[in-house]
Amino acid sequence: MQRGESGNPFGGDDDSQLDPRGYSITLDRDTLYSSWFQLADTDHDNKLTGPDAVKFFERSQLPRPILAKVWALADNARKGYLDPSTFAKAMDMISIAQSTGDISADIYRQKSAKPIETPQLSGLEKHHQKLLAQAQAEQNPFTNGTSSSARTLPDGDPLVQPRGINRSPSSSYTYKGGAAQSSFGGANQSQGNQSSFVSPGKQTAKEAMRRARKPLSMKHCTSIIDGLKTIYFNKIRPLEEAYKFGSFFSSLLTESDFEAKPSVLLLGQYSTGKTTFIKHLLGRDYPGIHIGPEPTTDRFVVVTHALEERRTPGNTLIVQPDQPWQGLAQYGNGFLAKFEAASCANKLLEEVTLVDTPGVLSGEKQRIERTYNFIDVCGWFAARCDLILLLFDPHKLDISDEFKQVISTLRGHDDKVRVVLNKADQVDQQQLMRVYGALMWSLGKVFKSPEVCKVYIGSFNADKPIRTDMNPSGEELFNKEQADLLQDLFEIPQRSCDRKVNEFVKRVRAAKIHILIMGHLRKKMPAMMGKAKAQEKLLANLQAEFGMVQREYHLPAGDFPDVVRYREILQAYDITQFPKLKDSMLKAIEDSLSVDIPSLVRQFDNPYA
């Protein structure tokens, strides 16, 4: 009998036999994979990490280089673990590799167009018998009223289906014997986060500083994100609180900031097509959308996924601990009245959150009348998002003073920035060349860098096709540019974990420089008399003090904050109230950068690497 002739992945005989009562056992592919996932996940936290995966994948008897490819393709978001859905994907790829001898993204795409057989795994005979017993107990019409979602089998091992696997009617597997179709209705609840971080509000300042000096153990971490939280709440946040880092750089992080989905921030002057661009991506309107030639979007709108359409006001959003918007409370009711979430069902929004913003204004009077600091709010979102899109159109190439300030807040986030020249089909070919040149010249002056970020040219309008009357030869270019931009957007979830690590390292480096600056200034303050004059002198000569810190600790000049903004913030504080810098504090940060984070990434890298 050739592989695949029997529906039994354990190598059973012909499936056509019925049991004495006249019905057969049918276990669909996803039920089978659910039981395998639970068997492989030894700590039952709904996360299959590298060591457990290596042990279970060995049952396939495939070479390690092939299994390394399977892990890399299944964990393409580099989370460091497999959940039930990515485990099912890995099982499909193992099956393909067993039949073809190799696996790649192209092979998987090609083979997944048709139903895929379950893989051949050795050593699961006992588990197979449990499945049959479970199926028989559930289907038997004379069984007692025991719940089918958590029935205990002869040796006390409950078979419960974890969440996360989408059922597919494309393939099922029928087993002969004295039982009928199995249906696992329960859900395996996660046992919670086992990381060892402590809530900052529950520890005194001395306890926090003491925790920051202790070496960390990552053995209880179940993912890269879990490990980052452990490092942050045990080592970094106590120092950030002591040196008021949240006031100088960005507000302190919460657990929801680490768990948040990747997001895309759209910025641009009014009527450049930001809201229309979101509609183009979603293929539909979101709740509360309004599009027009005038400044129509007067608020920050976070477009998220939900099964039902709804709009949630800002004050409600900031008190939800599972949402990453709590840090926006610092901007007050003036901003929160102009902040809301629009939720709707959409496949893209399941993976990415989109942030629509008010159009950047050009008139001084209009900017003054805003009831919140628009520049700071944009900076808050820029620090937390995964991609920043700056939208222009051929008729609005001028960069206003407010737009320059917005772009200046993006300093340090250059790798996230993409420029979109929208509505490019409204000018002819010669005008488009001139517009593109003028835009690049303007951006070069504002970004103050010889390297200008990537510019996409196109017309992103869900309601109208690309115009060909102005520039007939431009349609092919616009379509290619659109495809490149959409590809960039759709790859965001895969890069999200790497991006979180990158942003975390960037934040820790910024915190290190801030602490060194404050430690240097604190050391120069007198112990008794003349504190006010000494602080005034230090602030006036802050640029030179930055230079001293840079030379003493051999730091890059480009990593230092803007001296004008830093001086404005520091004027509100008494430097003598900051703690003196100790070697142990500096060592805690150095260990995080040179030991803890590299060890964490290595721990959750491809287990076959």
C-alpha positions, 0 to 999 in steps of 0.5 A: 500500500502506498503512502496516502492510500489509507486515511490513518496517518499511523499506518492502519489498514483499510478504512472501509470497515464499519464497527458493529453498530454501523458507523465509522470513526472520522477524525478530521485533520485539525482535530488530529493536529490539535491532539498532536499539539497538546501532546508536544506542548509539554508545559501546556501553555499553548506555546510550542517552543524549540526544545519541545518542537525538536523532540516532536518533529524527530518523529518524522525522521526527516533530516535536520536541515529540512526540519530547520526549514520547516521551523523557519517557514512556520515561525516566519514572524520569529516569535520563537514558538509555534501556536496551534495554527502555525503548528498545523502549518508545520505539520503540513510542511513536514508531510510535503517534505516527506513526499517531495524530499524538500520544502520551501515557501514556493513548494508549500504555496503550490501544494497547499492549493490541494488537501494535504495528507497528514505526515507519517510520525512514529511512536504515536500508537498509544496516543492513537488508541487514546484518540479512538477511545475518546471518539468512541466515548463521545459518539456512543449514544448510550454514554453518560452525560460526561462533558466531551470537551474534557473527558478523561481517558483510561490513564487520566490524560484529558484530550482537549483541543487548544484554541487557534486552529481553523477547521478546514473541511478539505480533508478528514481521516476515517478510522475503522473500529468501534467508535464514531466521529470525534469532536473536541469542543473544549479549549486549552487555557493558557497557564498564564505568563510564567515570566518573573517580572514584578508590577512596578507599582508593587515594589519600593524604589530600593527594591526596584533598584536592587532588582535591576542589579540582579542577573536574570534567568530566562528559563521560564520565558516562553517567547521573545516578547515574554523575555523582553518584558522580563528584562524591562520590568526587572532591570530597565523600568526601575532606572527609567522611573528613578531618572524620569526617563518617561518625561524626556524620551517616551512614556513608560511601557506597559505590558500591553505595549509589548503584546500590541499588534504591529501598526502603521501610522499615516501622516500628511497634509490635509487632502493628500488621501490618507483616509482614502488610502486606508479605504483602499487597503481595507477594500471598505469603509471603516465606521465614522469614515469621512472623505472630502477635499476639505480637512475632514479627519479632525481626530486620531482614529485607530482602525482595529479589527472586531467582529462587529462595527463600533466606535470607541471614544478615547477616554474609554480606550485609555482605561483598557489594560489590554490596549496599548493606548494607556500612555496617551492619557498624559495628553489630557482631555483636549486630545482624548476628545479627538481620539477614538478607535473604529473597529470592523471585521477585516482580514488585514486588521487581524494582523495590523492596526492602522492609525489615521491622523488629522491633516497637518495644518499650515496656518499659524492660527489653526495650529495655535487653536489646537487643544493638545500638542499635535507634534508630541502626539505624533512622536508618541505614535511614531515611537510605537508603530512599525511603519510610518507613511508620509503622504504627498500629492502633486499639488501639495508638495510644500512642507509647512512649518508644522509638517517640518516639526512633525518630521523632526519628531521622526528622528531616530525612526528613519528606518520606518519611514516610507514616502507615498506620492499619491494621486500621481495619475493627475499629472502628465509624464513631464509634470510627474518627473518635475514633481518627483524631483521637487519632492526629493529636493524638499525631503533632502532638506527636511530630513537633513540626510544625503540618503532619502527614504524610499518613495512610492508613486501611485494612485491609491483610490478604492473607488476610482481606477487609475487614470490613463488620460493624463499619462497613458504610459504611467499605468504600468509604473503605478501598478508596480509601485502599488504592488511593492508598497502593499508587499511592504505592508503585508510583510509587517506581521512577519517583521513585528517581533524583530521590530519589537526587539529593535525598538527595545534595544533603541530605547535601552540605549537612549535610557543609558545615555539619559542616565549618564547625562543626569549622573554627570550633571548630578555629580557637578551640583554642589552639596550645600549652597548655590544649587540654583546658580549651579543648575542654571549654569549647567543648563546654559552650557548643556551642549558642552556637558553633552560633549564631556559625557560623550568623550568620557564614555566613548558614545556616538554623538548622533545618539544624544538627544536634541539639546534645546528640547532636553534643556526645556524639559530639565528646567522643570526639575531639580537636578539634586533630586535625581539619584547619584549614578552608581556603577551597579546601575550602569552595569545593569543596563550594559548587561541587558544590552550585551548579555540578556537580550542576545541570550534571549534572541539566541534562546528563541532562534531556530532550534535547528540552527 
